Amino acid sequence: AQKITQTQPGMFVQEKEAVTLDCTYDTSDPSYGLFWYKQPSSGEMIFLIYQGSYDQQNATEGRYSLNFQKARKSANLVISASQLGDSAMYFCAMRERLTGRRALTFGSGTRLQVQP
Amino acid sequence: EPEVTQTPSHQVTQMGQEVILRCVPISNHLYFYWYRQILGQKVEFLVSFYNNEISEKSEIFDDQFSVERPDGSNFTLKIRSTKLEDSAMYFCASSKREGREETQYFGPGTRLLVL
């Protein structure tokens, strides 16, 4: 079974609008961390936002927010006021903590294109 | 702001040759990682390193791979005898400890092409 599922291979959004990128995860570990990374066409992986499984509030970082629904095991990324520079691949990732592992498991990504 | 650096940015090698990919993690980070991303595919974990030893490795990280922290700043990934299927982007990452500090910060990557 996939640990991280990103069901949207591609998304389009108009500049200045908000967009939600979906991520669902599968774990039996009660302690985990969830991450979103951005990968522009140049290839680097840029950290965007983090949510811990015990965090009471949804994480926010500037224009990025994470819609964390623990019971549904979803951690959707919301980008507000999209900009042309937001066009990139976006990856959701998870670290399961209790086993002591530190490896991140990544989803297959969503390619976001922001249109002027 | 401190960042992870990697050299070289691109490397082309012949099948069977040895390659060494180099990384300088963020200076106050304790954990170091290598990941790879085959073109068009998801990012895959290779190995994590803590306190001068491997703390975790994936099934991809076989005997052809090794890691080393030869001094206080560099962290290297060696592939002893490259295969065509080793062609990928290789990312180094580093992190602190737990909570928000467990976030792994990635370097810009080394694009390896094996001919």
Interface residues (C-beta under 8 A of the other chain):
Chain A: G33 F35 Y37 S42 G43 E44 M45 I46 F47 Y50 G52 F91 A93 R95 R97 R101 R102 A103 L104 T105 F106 G107 S108 G109
Chain B: Y31 Y33 Y35 Q41 K42 V43 E44 F45 S48 Y50 S55 E56 S58 M89 F91 A93 S95 E98 G99 R100 E102 T103 Q104 Y105 F106 G107 P108 G109 R111
